[in-house]
Amino acid sequence: MSRLSTVTFEQIATTADSIKAKNEIPGCKNIRAELGTGSYSTILKHLYRWQESQKRVSQEIDDTLDPTIIRAISNQITERVVASNAASTQSIANLQEEMGIVISESERLTIEVQEKDEELIKANGQNATLQGRLQDKEEDIKVITVDLSDQRRSNELLRVELAKAGLRLEALPKFETTIAALQQELNQARNLSSNMHEAAAVAEARLEAKTMQCNELERKLSEAIRERDVAVNQAAVAANTMENERKEGLARQRRLDEAANNLNLANEIARNAREEVAELRGQLLVMNLSRTPVKANS
């Protein structure tokens, strides 16, 4: 509903003077009709003020007139009062009608105020509800912000682990080459051990020891191969599922470190075996050289 217009006392006084100049009685209804705006309660308030000002002007005029003139005027007024009873009755009826209109408008405004109060209460309730929901949303935003920060850190760690896994995958061909070299040396050591077993009884015991070392080397080599296979599978799993790589990365790194240690140990054993084989070859060569003159004399 649009807000009622507010009129001033000057507007009401000017309009009332204009209506009075037409020999009509100023009232809320005809003043409202002349102005085309304003509430009846506001018009009635200013109209009472205008009527009081009119009474004060009339009293001032009476105070300045001669008593004879006042009596003559009073007689004329008395004569006119009788004639104007009908007009007074009509004026009273108009006032009653205007009071009814003002009362109706006051009741309507009271109902509107009550409705506005109810709407305000509802709005306050809704506002409180919205404030509560807003606080809940703010708490949710804080939790989501923390979760996003944790997720970013987790993703960064996963990227680092994936990069490490990629580097380990790139290093796998080196493992293949090392294992192939160890396998070749193992085969050579086996062949040399078999040949040296037939060389001499003294060398046989040492060859048996070297065979045991070769067997140990073969076991460690097999273990290294298994570790290599485990590392390959784990690297593949890491490439497909970063979450599993994050959880088992440390364990896989330990196994790879153990495999590297085993390979280093295997290399050391193989190197020692090669040195021992070279030594045995030297001894076998000395033995063969020592036997050669005997065969020539016979």
C-alpha positions as CSV (number, residue, x, y, z in Angstrom):
1,M,0.0,0.0,0.0
2,S,1.4,3.4,-1.0
3,R,2.1,5.9,1.8
4,L,-0.5,8.7,2.3
5,S,0.6,12.3,1.3
6,T,1.2,14.8,4.0
7,V,-0.3,18.3,3.7
8,T,0.8,21.5,5.5
9,F,-1.3,23.9,7.7
10,E,-0.8,26.7,5.1
11,Q,-2.4,24.5,2.4
12,I,-5.3,23.7,4.6
13,A,-5.8,27.3,5.7
14,T,-5.6,28.6,2.1
15,T,-8.1,26.1,1.0
16,A,-10.5,26.7,3.9
17,D,-10.3,30.5,3.2
18,S,-11.2,29.8,-0.4
19,I,-14.2,27.6,0.6
20,K,-15.4,30.2,3.1
21,A,-15.2,32.9,0.4
22,K,-17.7,30.9,-1.6
23,N,-20.1,31.0,1.4
24,E,-19.5,27.4,2.1
25,I,-18.6,25.7,5.3
26,P,-15.0,24.3,5.2
27,G,-14.9,20.6,6.2
28,C,-12.5,17.7,5.8
29,K,-14.5,16.3,2.8
30,N,-14.6,19.5,0.6
31,I,-11.0,20.4,1.6
32,R,-9.8,16.9,0.6
33,A,-11.8,17.3,-2.6
34,E,-10.1,20.7,-3.3
35,L,-6.6,19.5,-2.5
36,G,-6.8,16.1,-4.0
37,T,-4.4,14.7,-1.4
38,G,-3.8,14.3,2.3
39,S,-5.3,12.1,5.0
40,Y,-8.5,13.0,6.8
41,S,-6.8,12.9,10.2
42,T,-4.1,15.4,9.1
43,I,-6.7,17.7,7.4
44,L,-8.9,17.6,10.5
45,K,-6.0,18.5,12.8
46,H,-5.1,21.6,10.6
47,L,-8.7,22.5,10.2
48,Y,-9.2,22.7,14.0
49,R,-6.2,25.0,14.1
50,W,-7.6,27.2,11.4
51,Q,-11.0,27.4,13.2
52,E,-9.2,28.5,16.4
53,S,-7.4,31.2,14.4
54,Q,-10.7,32.3,13.0
55,K,-12.2,32.6,16.5
56,R,-9.2,34.6,17.7
57,V,-9.6,37.1,14.8
58,S,-13.4,37.5,15.5
59,Q,-12.7,38.1,19.2
60,E,-10.1,40.8,18.3
61,I,-12.6,42.5,16.0
62,D,-15.2,42.5,18.8
63,D,-12.8,44.1,21.2
64,T,-12.2,47.0,18.9
65,L,-15.9,47.8,18.0
66,D,-18.3,50.2,19.8
67,P,-20.8,48.5,22.2
68,T,-23.7,49.9,20.2
69,I,-22.4,48.4,17.0
70,I,-21.7,45.1,18.9
71,R,-25.4,45.0,20.0
72,A,-26.6,45.7,16.5
73,I,-24.4,43.1,15.2
74,S,-25.5,40.7,17.9
75,N,-29.2,41.3,17.0
76,Q,-28.4,40.7,13.4
77,I,-26.5,37.6,14.4
78,T,-29.4,36.4,16.5
79,E,-31.7,36.9,13.6
80,R,-29.3,35.1,11.3
81,V,-28.8,32.3,13.8
82,V,-32.4,31.3,13.5
83,A,-32.0,31.4,9.7
84,S,-28.9,29.5,9.8
85,N,-30.1,26.6,12.0
86,A,-30.5,24.5,8.9
87,A,-27.0,25.3,7.8
88,S,-25.7,24.5,11.3
89,T,-27.6,21.3,11.3
90,Q,-26.1,20.5,8.0
91,S,-22.6,21.5,9.3
92,I,-23.1,19.2,12.3
93,A,-24.1,16.4,10.0
94,N,-21.0,17.1,7.9
95,L,-18.9,17.1,10.9
96,Q,-20.4,13.8,12.1
97,E,-19.8,12.4,8.6
98,E,-16.2,13.7,8.7
99,M,-15.7,12.2,12.1
100,G,-17.0,8.9,10.9
101,I,-14.6,9.1,8.0
102,V,-11.8,10.0,10.3
103,I,-12.7,7.2,12.7
104,S,-12.9,4.7,9.8
105,E,-9.5,5.9,8.5
106,S,-8.1,5.7,12.0
107,E,-9.3,2.1,12.3
108,R,-7.9,1.3,8.9
109,L,-4.6,2.8,9.8
110,T,-4.6,0.9,13.2
111,I,-5.2,-2.4,11.3
112,E,-2.4,-1.5,8.9
113,V,-0.1,-0.7,11.8
114,Q,-1.0,-4.1,13.4
115,E,-0.4,-5.8,10.1
116,K,2.9,-4.0,9.7
117,D,3.8,-5.0,13.3
118,E,3.1,-8.6,12.5
119,E,5.1,-8.4,9.3
120,L,7.9,-6.8,11.3
121,I,7.8,-9.6,13.8
122,K,7.8,-12.2,11.1
123,A,10.6,-10.4,9.3
124,N,12.6,-10.3,12.6
125,G,12.0,-14.0,13.0
126,Q,13.1,-14.7,9.5
127,N,16.1,-12.4,9.9
128,A,17.1,-14.3,13.1
129,T,16.7,-17.6,11.2
130,L,18.7,-16.3,8.3
131,Q,21.4,-15.0,10.7
132,G,21.6,-18.5,12.2
133,R,21.8,-20.1,8.8
134,L,24.5,-17.5,7.7
135,Q,26.6,-18.4,10.8
136,D,26.2,-22.1,10.0
137,K,27.3,-21.4,6.4
138,E,30.3,-19.4,7.6
139,E,31.3,-22.3,9.8
140,D,30.9,-24.6,6.8
141,I,33.0,-22.3,4.7
142,K,35.7,-22.3,7.3
143,V,35.7,-26.2,7.5
144,I,35.7,-26.4,3.7
145,T,38.6,-23.9,3.5
146,V,40.6,-26.0,5.9
147,D,39.7,-29.2,4.0
148,L,40.8,-27.6,0.7
149,S,44.1,-26.5,2.2
150,D,44.7,-30.0,3.5
151,Q,43.7,-31.4,0.1
152,R,46.1,-29.0,-1.7
153,R,49.0,-30.1,0.6
154,S,48.1,-33.8,0.0
155,N,48.0,-33.3,-3.7
156,E,51.4,-31.6,-3.6
157,L,52.8,-34.6,-1.6
158,L,51.3,-37.0,-4.2
159,R,52.8,-35.1,-7.0
160,V,56.2,-35.3,-5.3
161,E,55.8,-39.0,-4.7
162,L,54.7,-39.6,-8.3
163,A,57.8,-37.7,-9.5
164,K,59.9,-39.9,-7.3
165,A,58.1,-43.0,-8.7
166,G,58.8,-41.8,-12.2
167,L,62.5,-41.4,-11.4
168,R,62.5,-44.9,-10.0
169,L,60.8,-46.2,-13.1
170,E,63.5,-44.5,-15.2
171,A,66.1,-46.3,-13.1
172,L,64.6,-49.8,-13.8
173,P,66.6,-50.4,-17.0
174,K,69.8,-49.9,-15.0
175,F,68.6,-52.7,-12.7
176,E,67.9,-54.9,-15.7
177,T,71.5,-54.3,-17.0
178,T,73.0,-54.9,-13.6
179,I,71.0,-58.1,-13.1
180,A,71.9,-59.4,-16.6
181,A,75.6,-58.7,-15.8
182,L,75.3,-60.5,-12.5
183,Q,73.6,-63.4,-14.2
184,Q,76.4,-63.7,-16.8
185,E,79.0,-63.5,-14.1
186,L,77.1,-66.2,-12.1
187,N,77.1,-68.5,-15.1
188,Q,80.8,-67.9,-15.6
189,A,81.4,-68.5,-12.0
190,R,79.4,-71.8,-12.2
191,N,81.3,-73.0,-15.2
192,L,84.6,-72.0,-13.6
193,S,83.6,-73.7,-10.4
194,S,82.8,-76.9,-12.3
195,N,86.1,-76.9,-14.1
196,M,88.1,-76.1,-11.0
197,H,86.4,-79.0,-9.1
198,E,88.2,-81.4,-11.4
199,A,91.6,-79.6,-11.1
200,A,92.9,-80.6,-7.8
201,A,91.9,-81.9,-4.4
202,V,93.3,-78.8,-2.6
203,A,91.4,-76.5,-4.9
204,E,88.2,-78.6,-4.6
205,A,87.5,-77.5,-1.0
206,R,88.0,-73.9,-2.0
207,L,85.8,-74.5,-5.0
208,E,83.1,-75.9,-2.7
209,A,83.3,-72.8,-0.6
210,K,83.1,-70.7,-3.7
211,T,80.2,-72.8,-4.9
212,M,78.4,-72.0,-1.7
213,Q,79.2,-68.4,-2.2
214,C,77.9,-68.7,-5.7
215,N,74.7,-70.2,-4.4
216,E,74.4,-67.5,-1.9
217,L,75.0,-65.0,-4.7
218,E,72.3,-66.7,-6.7
219,R,69.9,-66.5,-3.8
220,K,70.6,-62.8,-3.3
221,L,70.3,-62.3,-7.0
222,S,66.9,-64.0,-7.1
223,E,65.9,-61.9,-4.1
224,A,67.1,-58.8,-6.0
225,I,65.1,-59.9,-9.0
226,R,62.0,-60.4,-6.9
227,E,62.6,-57.0,-5.3
228,R,62.9,-55.6,-8.8
229,D,59.6,-57.2,-9.8
230,V,58.0,-55.8,-6.7
231,A,59.4,-52.4,-7.4
232,V,58.1,-52.6,-11.0
233,N,54.6,-53.6,-9.8
234,Q,54.6,-50.9,-7.2
235,A,55.7,-48.3,-9.6
236,A,52.9,-49.3,-12.0
237,V,50.4,-49.1,-9.2
238,A,51.8,-45.7,-8.2
239,A,51.3,-44.5,-11.8
240,N,47.7,-45.7,-11.8
241,T,46.7,-44.8,-8.2
242,M,48.5,-42.0,-6.6
243,E,46.7,-42.5,-3.3
244,N,48.2,-46.1,-2.9
245,E,51.6,-44.7,-3.9
246,R,51.3,-42.2,-1.0
247,K,50.5,-44.8,1.6
248,E,53.1,-47.4,0.5
249,G,55.8,-45.2,-0.9
250,L,57.9,-45.3,2.3
251,A,57.6,-49.1,2.5
252,R,58.5,-49.4,-1.2
253,Q,61.5,-47.1,-0.7
254,R,62.7,-49.3,2.1
255,R,62.4,-52.4,-0.1
256,L,64.2,-50.7,-2.9
257,D,67.0,-49.5,-0.5
258,E,67.3,-53.1,0.7
259,A,67.4,-54.4,-2.9
260,A,70.1,-51.8,-3.7
261,N,72.0,-52.9,-0.6
262,N,71.6,-56.6,-1.7
263,L,72.8,-55.7,-5.2
264,N,75.8,-53.9,-3.8
265,L,76.5,-56.9,-1.6
266,A,76.0,-59.2,-4.6
267,N,78.4,-57.0,-6.6
268,E,80.9,-57.2,-3.7
269,I,80.5,-61.0,-3.5
270,A,80.8,-61.3,-7.2
271,R,83.9,-59.1,-7.3
272,N,85.4,-61.3,-4.5
273,A,84.4,-64.4,-6.4
274,R,86.1,-63.1,-9.5
275,E,89.2,-62.4,-7.5
276,E,89.1,-65.9,-6.0
277,V,88.4,-67.4,-9.4
278,A,91.4,-65.5,-10.9
279,E,93.5,-66.7,-8.0
280,L,92.3,-70.3,-8.6
281,R,93.0,-70.0,-12.3
282,G,96.5,-68.8,-11.4
283,Q,96.9,-71.8,-9.1
284,L,95.5,-74.1,-11.8
285,L,97.9,-72.7,-14.3
286,V,100.8,-73.2,-12.0
287,M,99.7,-76.7,-11.4
288,N,99.4,-77.4,-15.1
289,L,102.8,-75.9,-15.7
290,S,104.3,-78.0,-12.9
291,R,102.9,-81.1,-14.4
292,T,104.0,-80.5,-18.0
293,P,107.7,-81.4,-17.5
294,V,106.8,-84.7,-15.8
295,K,104.7,-85.7,-18.8
296,A,107.6,-84.8,-21.2
297,N,110.1,-86.9,-19.3
298,S,107.9,-89.9,-19.2
